[in-house]
Amino acid sequence: MSKTIDSAKPIVEFQQVSKQFGRNTLFDDLNAQITSGRFSVIFGAPASGKSTLLRILTGLDKPSSGQVFLRGKDATNIPAGERNIGYVPQTFALYPHYSVFDNIAYPLRLNRMAQEDINPIVQRAAERLSITDLLGKRPDQLSGGQKQRVAIARGIVKDTDIFVLDDPLTGLDFKLREQLFDDLRQMQADLAATFIYTTSDTLEAQMLAQDVHVLDGGYVIESAEFEQVFKHPQQRRSMALLGFPKTNLIAGSWQYVGAEPKATCHLFDVPVKLAADAKVHDKQTIDLAVRPEHMTINPTGDGWLTVTAEITLVENLGGEVVIYLEAHDLALLSTLSQADAGGLEEGSVTIGVRPEHVIVFDRDTGVRLGRGHAEVDMTQRKQQEVAGG
């Protein structure tokens, strides 16, 4: 069972951090806590301020107001060189006239480390990233993926418990990224360190994050273990951002039958198990959210919410197929595996959703109100059938 992040032992904490650039406000009273020894991903749309937040953390930039705590101490005014953080920037930033070895060794030499101590550290970092055969080469002799490995190696040679990686896999093809996912996860485990990684890519977050902090509109709107946020988002924006293709949002309202609330929309009605703190009223405007992977084509068996739809486009993405649909003038998306999508073409189909895969949010605030559920508990139904012979 996934759980929310234990904030009792944060190794990094942002308290009411604000950042202005002239008249523009990037953050406004941002708060976040990052737990020690975890692989944490700061996730947000492009230009949401992820890189700036990391620069504030590393000391390369200062907040307009608020405080940054490192290892339990106020580090807001501590210079970058004294914060003891390993840093991998978004760009390679390799010195073209240095060898790979010297690029990796550069931060160690800045700390006046003896050469005999530098050699084994660089060697270990190169081994972790499978670049030992490149140590004598220069950056102009490397591919993009090799340069990125060198940049990461340089960032992890520091003797520290906090490593910051600012969207380091941007621009690499999927095969290279997939290899580096494994390398980064293994490095974090081997070092038993805190990794703080920024990305706007859902796949990267899903592959790497133990914890995720969703940055949107100048705030961290949700922090929890990745599985918790992905499967049980408390904010509509979290669900929308952490999903590809985009989440299906269907406008609806509440309808009461006795004391039991139902979410109703143009496609279907679904009973809802309300969150403990949910405040709802009749005719309240809501959004019913369904991820494309939970929108099934021509479902079989019982327990589905179904409606007739038209397939307007079938898009093959290699590993999966995206189905573009229209039902009651609503544009919807479904994703299927290659095997399940075989033979599908434009035309009329039945689409189905399990009630428990419908999440309901308040239209105005975006706050989660509850999740759909079956009207009849199937376990209870089976027990009754057995009892009735």
N, C-alpha and C positions, 0 to 999 in steps of 0.2 A: 504494500500500500504506500503510495507516495505521500509525502508530507511537505508542508511549507518549510522554508529555510529557518534553521535555528539561528535567530539573530542575537542570541545571548553571547556569542563569541565571534563578533565580526573582526576580521583582520584589517578591513578597509571600511570606512564609514564616511558618507557624505551627509552633512547636516545643513539643511536649508541653504544649499548652494545655489547662487544666482550668477548668471553671466550675461552681461550686456556688451554689444558691439555698437557703439553710438546710440542710436534710438531703438535698435533692435534688441529684443530680449530672447536669448537662446534657452536659458534655464530660469526658472522662477521658484525659489524655495524647494529645490530638488533634494529628496532624501533617499538614501539607499544604503544597505549593509551587505557586505560580501563576506561569506564565511571562510575561515581558514582551511586550506588543504583541499579545496574544491576546484573543479573546472567550471568557472562562471562565465556566461556569455551575456554581454550587454547587447541587446537586440533592438533594432529600430530601423525605420525607413531611411533611405539616403538623405543626408543633410539634416538628420534629427539631432545632431550634436554629439554623436558617439566619440569621435576623435577628440573633440574639445574636452569632453569629460575625462578622457584618458590623459590628455596633456595637463589638465588640472591635477589629476592624481599623481602624475610623475613629477610635477613641479615645473614643467616647461611652460605652463600658463598659470595665471592666478584667477581665482573666482572674484567676481565683483563684490560678493558678500557671501557669508556662510563659512563653514569650516570643513576641513578634510582631516580625518583621523587615520593614522597608520599604526597598527599594532597597539592600539589603545591610547596613543598619544596624539595631541594636536600637531599636525604637520603642515598646517596651512602656510606658514611662513618659512618652512625649512627649504633650503635650496635643493634643486633637483639632484645635484651630485651627492647629497647627504641622505637621500631617502632610501637608498639601497633597493632599487627596483630594476629588474631586468626588462628591457624595452625593445620590442620589435616593431618598427614603424611600418606604415602602409606601403611606402616606397622602399625599394631595395637599399638605396643610399650607400652603395658600396664605393670604396675608394678605387678608382680605375687603375692607378699606378701601383696598388698593393696586390700581393698575391692573395689567394683565398685564405691561406694560413694567417697572413698579417691582418687581413680584414677581421677575421674571427678574434684574433689576439688583441685587437686595438683597445677595447675597453679595459682589458687586464693591464696593458702597458700604461694606460692613463692612470691607473691606481699604483703605478710603480712596482708591479709584481716582478720578481726575479724571473729570468728567462727559463731557468730549469723548472720553475713551478708552472710557467705558462704552457710549456710543451705538452704535458699529459692532459691538461684541461682542454686545450684545443683538440687534441687527439680524441678524447672522449666525446666531445660535442660533434666532431666530424663523423665518428662511428655511429652515433645515435641517428644521424641524418643521412648516412650512407654516402658521404662525400669525401672519404679519406683519399680517394684517387684524384681529387681535384685540388688538393692543398697547395700544389705548386703552380697552379694556373692563375691567370688574371681574369677579372670579370668579363672582358670582351671575348673571352674564349668559352663562355658558359651560355647555356640555354636559359630561358626565363625561369623554368622550374629549378634549375641548379642555382641560379642567383638567389631565388627565394629561400632555398635550403641554407645557403650561406648566411643570409640575413637572419634567419631564425637561429642558426648555430651561434652567431655573434650575440644574439639577444639572450641566450640561455647559459653563457659561460660565467655569468656573474654568480657569486656565492650569495644567494639570497633566497628568501621564501616567497617572494612575489614576482611574478612575471606578467608583463602586460603586452598583449599582441593586438595591434590595431589593424584589423581586417587584412591579415597578411597574405591571404590566398587570392586576392582580387586579380583577375586577368588570367589565371591559370586554367588550363582545360580540365575537364572533370576527372580524367584519369589521374593526373598529377595531384589534384586536390584530394581525391580519394586516398591516395597513398599517404599524403601528408596528414589527413585526418588520423590515420592509424599511428603515425609517428608522434603527433602531438599528444594524443591520448596516452600513449605509452610513456612519453617523456614526463607528462604530469604525474603519472603514477610512480615512475621511477624516482623522481625528485621529491615526491610527497609535498609538493609546493602548491601555492595558490596561483592558478592561471586565470587571467582576466582577458577576455577575447571579445572583440567587437565584430559584428557582422549585420548585414541586412538580408542575408540569404538564409531562408528557412532550413534548407538542407544542412548547411554548416551548423546552425544552431542545434538541429536534431541529432546530428552525428557527434557533436562535441560536448554539448552542455550537460553538466549535472544540474546546475542551477541556471536560471535565465532571469534577466532583469529587462523588462520591456520598457523602452524609452519612447515616449510619444508626447508631443505638445509641450515639451519642456519639463516633463515629470517622468519619474519611474512609476508607471501606472500599475505594475504587477511584478512581484518577485516571489519565486517559488522554485521547487524542482521542476525541470523541464516537463516531465510527464504530467505533473500537476497542472501546469499552465496550459499545455497542449490539449489535454483531455477534459479539464475542468476549468476553463478560463472564467475569471471573475469580471472581465471587462470585454465588451464587444470588440474594441480595437485590438486587444491581445489576440483574439481568435482570428480577426481579419488579417493582422500582420503575420502571424505564425501559421501561414497556410499557403500552399500553392498546388493547383490553381486557387483562385480566390474563393472565399467562403460564400455560400449561397445565403443571402439575407432576404427574408420574405416578410413584408409588412403585414401586421395583424393586430388583434386586440383581444381583450379578455371577454369571456362569456361564462357566466355562472349557471350551473345546473345544481340547484341546492347549494351545498357548501363547497362543492368540488369545482375549482376553476378549470376552464379549458382555454387553451390558446387557439384562436380561430383565424384562418386566413383564406385566401382564394383557393388554396390547394387542398387543405384538410384541417380537421380539428384534432387537437391532441390534449389529453389530460396532462396536467403539469404538477410535479412535486415541487412545491415552492421552497426556496432557500429559507433558512430559519429567520433571517432578518428582512425578508422581502416585504415590501409594502405595495400592495396592488389594489386596484379598484376597477369596477365594471367599466368597460369601454376604454380603458387605458390603452394607449398606443404602444405597441411592442414590436420587436423584431424577432422572428424565428430564424435561427441560424443552423445550417446544416453543411458540414464539410462535403466537398465533391466525392470523396471516397466512400461516403455513407449514402450517396444517392445511387441506388441500384437500378439497373435496367432489367425489366421483365422478371421481378422477384418470384420465387416459388415458396410455398408454405404459408403458414398463418403468421399473424402479428405485425403485418406491414401497414403503413399508411400509404395508400396508392392513389395515383391520378394518371390520366392519359396525357401524354406529351408528344411533341414532334421533335425528332432529331433533325437539326438544321446543319450540323457539320460534325464530321469525325476527324479528329486531329491525332496523328500518330507521333508520339514523342520518343519512340524507341522502347523504353522500359515500360511505359504505360500509354494508354490511349485516353484522350480528353474528348468527352461527348458534349456537344453544345445542344441545348434543349430549349424548347419553348412550351410553356403550359399556362393557359389562361393569360396570355400576353406577358408572362414573366419569363425572363431569360435565366436559365439555370445551367449548372455545370455538373457533370459526373465524370469520375475517373475510374477506369477499369484496367485490369491487367491485359496483356496481349491475348492470352488464352480466352479470357471472359469476353473480350470485345470482338472475337472472330466472327465475321459475317455481318456485323452491324453496318447499316447504311441509313441514309436519310429516309424518314418516314415515321409512322405512328408507332409508339411503344407505350408500355406501362412503366412508370417509375415508382419506386417504393423506398420508404425510409422507415427504419425502426423508431418507435417513439422515443426510446432512450437516447437516440442520436440527435434529437432536436433540443437545442439550448435556447432559452428565451431571455432576451435582454430588454430593459426599458429603452424605448425609442429615444427619449430626450437625454437621459444621463449615460446610457451605454452600460449600465450596471446589470450584472446577471440577476435574474429573478428566479430561475429554476430550470428544471430539465423535464422533458416529456417522460411519461411512463405508460405502460399498458393499463387499460382499464381493469382487466382481470389478471391478477397475479397467476402466472402459468403454473408455478409450483403448487399453489393452493388449488387450482383447477384440477390438476392431476390427482391430488390427494382426495378431492371430492369425488372424482370419477372412480377411483379405486374403492372408496368407501361405499359408493352406490352400486358396486358390482359391475 
